[in-house]
Amino acid sequence: QVQVVESGGGSVQAGGSLRLSCVASGRTRSFGTMGWFRQAPGKEREFVAASTRNGINVWYGDSVKGRAAISKDDAKNTAYLQLDDLKLEDTAVYYCAARLIVAVAQAVAATAASYDYWGPGTRVTVSS
């Protein structure tokens, strides 16, 4: 059974950085796509970043473009999200998601319903 678990959340000051980690266990083969989403209080879930197997395709949401970097260790089904120059509006619960097959376009990778497995989320709070 696949289990997805995020870690690395916490409280950070604006302008700082954080690195979130995600491990998707229970599958011997690497996932086709792993992604990060976030949901702020009272808002819809928002796409943050995604990467296909071997990092062939990488996409970022507009709100984090230029400040985020997603990386993966496909052999370990592990994904990381580095987020720099944090802003108050980055405060949210960050979710990691895994998709069995490769996403062929950002429209797919950025759609929450495209993913097969989700973690419980890790909370990030950015303060001034």
C-alpha positions in Angstrom: 0.0 0.0 0.0 1.3 3.4 -1.0 1.9 5.9 1.7 2.9 9.5 1.2 4.4 11.6 4.0 5.6 15.2 4.0 8.0 16.8 6.4 9.9 20.0 6.9 7.1 22.4 7.6 7.1 25.0 10.4 7.3 28.7 11.1 9.6 30.8 9.1 10.1 34.6 8.8 9.4 36.4 5.7 12.4 36.4 3.4 13.6 33.1 4.7 13.7 29.7 3.1 12.4 26.2 3.7 12.9 22.8 2.3 10.0 20.3 2.4 10.5 16.6 1.9 8.1 13.9 0.7 8.5 10.2 0.8 6.1 8.0 -1.1 6.6 4.4 0.1 5.0 1.1 -0.9 5.9 1.0 -4.6 9.1 -0.5 -6.0 8.9 1.4 -9.3 9.3 5.2 -9.3 6.2 7.3 -9.8 5.7 9.0 -13.1 5.1 12.4 -11.5 5.4 13.9 -8.1 4.0 17.2 -7.3 3.4 19.8 -4.5 0.2 21.7 -3.9 -0.8 24.0 -1.1 -3.9 25.2 0.5 -4.2 28.4 2.5 -7.1 28.9 4.9 -10.3 29.7 3.1 -8.7 29.2 -0.3 -8.7 26.4 -2.9 -5.8 24.0 -3.3 -3.2 25.6 -5.4 -0.5 24.0 -7.6 3.0 24.7 -6.6 5.4 22.5 -8.5 5.7 19.1 -10.2 8.4 17.0 -11.8 8.2 13.9 -14.0 10.3 10.8 -13.7 14.0 11.6 -14.3 13.1 15.3 -14.1 12.4 15.5 -17.8 9.6 17.9 -17.3 9.3 20.4 -14.4 6.6 22.9 -13.9 5.9 25.7 -11.3 2.9 27.6 -10.3 2.9 31.3 -11.1 2.9 32.3 -7.5 6.2 30.6 -6.7 8.0 30.8 -10.1 11.5 32.0 -9.6 11.4 31.2 -5.9 10.8 27.5 -5.9 12.8 24.4 -6.9 11.5 20.9 -7.0 13.9 18.0 -7.0 13.5 14.2 -6.7 15.3 11.0 -6.0 13.3 8.6 -8.2 15.1 5.6 -6.8 13.7 6.5 -3.4 10.4 8.0 -4.5 11.4 11.1 -2.6 10.6 14.7 -3.6 11.8 17.9 -2.2 10.6 21.5 -2.5 12.9 24.4 -1.9 11.1 27.6 -1.4 13.1 30.9 -1.1 12.2 34.5 -0.3 9.2 33.4 1.6 6.2 35.7 1.7 3.3 36.0 4.0 1.1 34.6 1.3 3.1 31.4 1.2 1.5 30.4 4.5 -0.5 27.2 3.8 -0.6 23.5 4.3 1.7 22.0 1.7 0.7 18.6 0.2 2.8 16.2 -1.7 1.1 14.1 -4.4 2.2 11.1 -6.5 0.9 10.1 -9.9 1.6 6.7 -11.3 2.1 7.8 -14.9 4.0 10.7 -16.4 2.2 13.9 -16.9 2.6 15.1 -20.4 1.7 18.7 -19.9 1.5 21.3 -17.1 -2.3 21.3 -17.4 -2.2 17.7 -16.2 0.5 18.1 -13.6 -1.2 21.1 -12.1 -4.5 19.4 -11.7 -5.0 17.8 -8.3 -7.4 15.2 -9.6 -4.6 13.9 -11.8 -2.8 12.4 -8.8 -3.3 9.0 -7.3 -1.9 9.4 -3.8 -1.7 12.2 -1.4 0.1 13.0 1.9 -1.6 14.5 4.9 0.2 17.8 4.5 2.7 19.8 6.4 1.9 23.3 7.6 4.1 26.3 6.8 3.6 29.6 8.5 5.4 32.7 7.3 5.5 35.6 9.7 6.7 39.2 9.3 
